[in-house]
Amino acid sequence: CLYPVYFDALRSRAQGRRVPTSLASRSPLAREIANACSRLRLQTVLEPDKTHPKDWANPGRVKVCLRSEAHGVRNKHHLYVLVARHLVENPTSEDSPGLRVRMGGQVQPAEGTAYPRPAVPRGWIMSEFVPYLSPAMTGGGVSENLFKDMMREMQGGGNPMAALMGGAGGAEDGRAGAGAGAGASGRKKKDKKGKAKS
């Protein structure tokens, strides 16, 4: 697995960087890491919602299959160097496509406007550019068109309450019924101990 923190120039080795400072880049993005692995003809899976424990603000994880020898990558450290070189050659800017990774019906900033910067808590080390789905992006509060956005998401696919229902009601009822019958037959009534009434 590859995370953006492995290639971040703002981080030290203790903070998660895994390449030398000469190969580290500012504001690395998971989508660009996935592009680098694809150019190396590796099987990759981009998971934009996963985060590294030491870098909560820059989400994204790239899973890579290194099992075959045909791709020319010797080991994972060699892969780190190759990806780092790609990131240095393709630095992150406001126009980088990795910033605007869409998840579900998420509202994105307009294309013509300047890309918003993350809300950085005092004392935190954070990249200048993080994907819009990052928890560090405030999003500006509640949407003006909340009802319209909600209707668009509902029309986009599926029942928005499906995650809450999930078919668990029937499964729990079935288990509860079986457990109640088995428990009732196996129980003994406990005798109350105490002072006898005279």
C-alpha positions in Angstrom: 0.0 0.0 0.0 1.2 3.5 -0.8 0.0 6.6 1.0 0.7 10.3 0.1 2.5 10.8 3.5 5.3 8.5 2.2 6.3 11.1 -0.3 5.5 14.4 1.5 8.4 16.9 1.8 6.9 18.5 4.9 7.2 15.3 6.9 10.3 13.7 8.5 11.1 10.0 8.5 9.6 9.7 11.9 6.4 11.4 10.7 5.9 8.8 7.9 8.0 9.9 4.9 9.7 6.9 3.3 11.8 8.6 0.5 14.9 10.9 0.8 14.2 14.6 0.9 15.7 15.0 -2.5 12.8 12.9 -3.9 10.0 14.1 -1.7 7.4 16.5 -3.1 5.0 19.0 -1.7 1.3 18.1 -1.5 1.5 14.6 -3.0 -1.9 13.1 -4.0 -3.1 9.5 -4.0 -4.5 9.8 -7.5 -1.1 10.9 -8.9 0.5 8.0 -7.0 -2.0 5.7 -8.8 -1.1 7.3 -12.1 2.6 6.7 -11.5 2.0 3.0 -10.7 -0.2 2.6 -13.8 2.6 4.0 -15.9 4.8 1.3 -14.5 2.2 -1.2 -15.7 1.4 -2.4 -12.2 -2.0 -3.6 -11.1 -3.3 -0.8 -8.9 -6.4 0.0 -6.8 -7.1 3.6 -5.7 -9.0 3.9 -2.5 -9.7 7.6 -2.1 -11.4 7.4 1.3 -8.7 5.6 3.2 -6.3 7.5 5.4 -2.9 6.9 7.0 -3.0 7.2 10.8 -0.2 9.9 10.7 -1.9 11.9 7.9 -5.6 12.3 8.5 -5.9 15.4 6.3 -4.6 13.9 3.0 -6.8 10.8 2.2 -6.1 8.1 -0.3 -4.4 4.8 -0.5 -3.1 2.9 -3.5 -2.8 -0.8 -3.4 -0.2 -2.3 -5.7 0.5 -5.9 -6.8 4.2 -6.5 -6.9 4.1 -10.3 -7.3 5.0 -10.6 -11.0 8.5 -9.9 -12.2 7.5 -8.5 -15.6 7.1 -4.9 -14.4 10.7 -4.3 -13.6 10.2 -3.2 -10.0 12.6 -5.0 -7.7 11.0 -4.4 -4.3 8.8 -1.9 -2.5 11.6 0.6 -1.8 12.5 0.6 -5.5 8.8 1.3 -6.1 8.9 4.2 -3.7 11.8 5.8 -5.6 10.1 5.4 -9.0 6.8 6.9 -7.7 8.7 9.7 -6.0 10.5 10.6 -9.3 7.1 10.7 -11.0 5.7 13.0 -8.3 8.7 15.4 -8.6 8.2 15.5 -12.4 4.4 16.2 -12.0 4.0 18.5 -9.0 0.6 19.2 -7.5 -1.0 22.5 -8.6 -4.5 24.0 -8.3 -5.4 22.3 -11.6 -4.4 18.8 -10.6 -7.2 16.3 -11.3 -6.4 14.4 -8.1 -7.8 17.3 -6.0 -11.3 16.9 -7.4 -11.8 13.1 -6.8 -15.6 12.7 -6.6 -17.3 10.4 -4.1 -21.0 9.9 -4.3 -23.0 13.1 -4.7 -20.3 15.3 -3.1 -20.5 19.0 -4.1 -17.3 20.2 -5.7 -16.0 23.8 -6.0 -16.6 25.4 -9.4 -13.9 24.8 -12.0 -13.2 28.5 -12.7 -12.7 29.5 -9.1 -9.5 29.3 -7.0 -9.1 26.0 -5.2 -9.9 26.4 -1.5 -7.1 25.8 1.1 -7.6 23.4 4.0 -8.4 24.7 7.5 -5.1 24.0 9.3 -5.3 23.7 13.1 -2.5 25.6 14.9 0.6 23.4 15.2 -0.3 20.9 12.6 1.7 20.0 9.6 -0.5 19.8 6.5 -0.1 20.0 2.8 -1.2 23.1 0.9 -3.4 21.1 -1.4 -5.5 18.2 -0.2 -8.4 16.5 -2.1 -11.8 18.1 -1.7 -13.1 15.0 0.1 -10.5 15.5 2.9 -11.8 16.1 6.5 -9.5 19.2 6.6 -11.7 20.9 4.0 -14.5 22.8 5.8 -16.8 23.0 2.8 -18.2 26.3 3.9 -21.0 25.0 6.1 -24.5 24.1 5.0 -25.4 24.3 1.3 -27.7 27.0 0.1 -29.6 24.5 -2.0 -29.8 21.7 0.6 -33.1 20.3 -0.6 -32.0 20.4 -4.2 -28.7 18.6 -3.3 -30.5 16.0 -1.3 -33.0 15.3 -4.2 -30.1 15.0 -6.6 -28.4 12.5 -4.4 -31.6 10.5 -4.0 -32.1 10.4 -7.7 -28.5 9.4 -8.3 -29.1 5.9 -7.1 -30.7 3.8 -4.5 -32.5 4.4 -1.3 -30.6 6.8 1.0 -32.0 4.9 4.0 -30.7 1.5 2.7 -27.5 1.8 4.8 -29.6 2.1 8.0 -32.0 -0.8 7.1 -29.5 -3.1 5.5 -31.7 -6.2 6.0 -30.4 -6.4 9.6 -34.0 -6.3 11.0 -35.0 -9.7 9.7 -31.7 -11.3 10.8 -32.0 -10.0 14.3 -35.6 -11.1 14.6 -34.7 -14.6 13.5 -31.8 -14.8 16.0 -33.9 -13.3 18.8 -36.7 -15.8 18.2 -34.4 -18.8 18.2 -32.5 -17.6 21.2 -35.6 -16.9 23.2 -37.0 -20.4 22.7 -33.7 -22.1 23.5 -33.1 -19.9 26.6 -36.6 -20.5 28.0 -36.3 -24.2 28.0 -32.8 -24.2 29.6 -33.6 -21.7 32.4 -34.3 -22.7 35.9 -36.2 -20.6 38.3 -33.8 -19.4 41.0 -35.0 -19.8 44.6 -35.0 -16.6 46.5 -32.8 -16.7 49.6 -33.7 -14.5 52.4 -35.4 -14.3 55.7 -38.3 -16.6 56.0 -41.5 -14.8 57.0 -42.7 -15.8 60.5 
